[in-house]
Amino acid sequence: MIQRSKRIYEQLPEVQRKRDEEKRRLEYKSYRLRAQLFKKRTLKVRIQKTSLCQTDVGLENCFWSTPGAGLGRALRGGGPQAPHGLSSGK
């Protein structure tokens, strides 16, 4: 009798809805934790990269002086590029 009552109770829509909401709440909590960990890791990498640029190592180790980066190209004397589809004189 107790098992039958429990089974009937578990099948009630409001009980199922409450169980689903609890699952969803825990899932969202795990998403927030993952986002915080990702933010922490990426911030750590960014700090390491910028600290390399501020030391006496030189500009060749800076993340923004890689080939193709706008600021790095300007520092090398390349200047701005023409927009795609427009050639600079050919």
N, C-alpha and C positions, 0 to 999 in steps of 0.2 A: 504493500500500500504506500509506504514512504517512497519507494523508488518510482512508482507510478506518478505520485504527486510531484516529485522532483522533475521527472521527465516532462510532464505537462507544463510545469512552471517554466522550465528552460525553453519551451517552445512558444511562450508568449511573445508577441511582437515588441513590447516595451523592454523585456529582458534581453531579447536579441539585439535591439537597438542600442541598449546600454553597453552590451558586450562589444559591439562593433565600434562604438564611440571610444571605448577604452583602448581597443586595438589601434584605432586611428591616432589617438592622442599619443600613445607610446611610439608609433611610427614617426609622427611629426617631431617628437622629442629627439629621436635618433637622427633625423635629418638635421636638426639644429646643432646637435653635437658634432656631426660630420662637417657641417659648414664652419663651425668654430675651429675645428682641427685644421681644415684646409686653409682658413684665414691665417692661423698661427704659423703654419708651415710656409706659406707663400710670403708672409711678412718677414719671417726669418731669412729666407733666401734673398729677398729684396734688400734687407739690411746688410747682409753679407756682401752683396754686389756693390752697393753704394759705399760701403766702408773700404772696398778695394780701390775705388776711384779716388778716395780722399787720402790715400797713403802716397808714399813716394814711388810706388810701382810704375806709375805712368798711365797715360790714357789708353794704351793698347789693351789693358785688362778691363776697361769699363764696359758695361753691358750696352751703353748707348753709343759706343764708338765702333760697333760691329759693322761690317759692310752692309749697305742697304739701309742703315738707320739715318734719318735725316740730319741729326746733329753731328754724327760722325762724319758724314759726307761733307758737311759745311766746314768742319775743322780741317779736313784734308784738302780743302780748296775746290771741291767739286761743284758747289753751288746747287741751287734747286733744279730739279728735273722738270721737263715739260710734261704736261698731263698725257695720259695714255692716248694714243691715236694721233698725237701731234708730233711731228718730227721737228728737230731744231735747225733744219736747213737743207735736208736732203730731199 
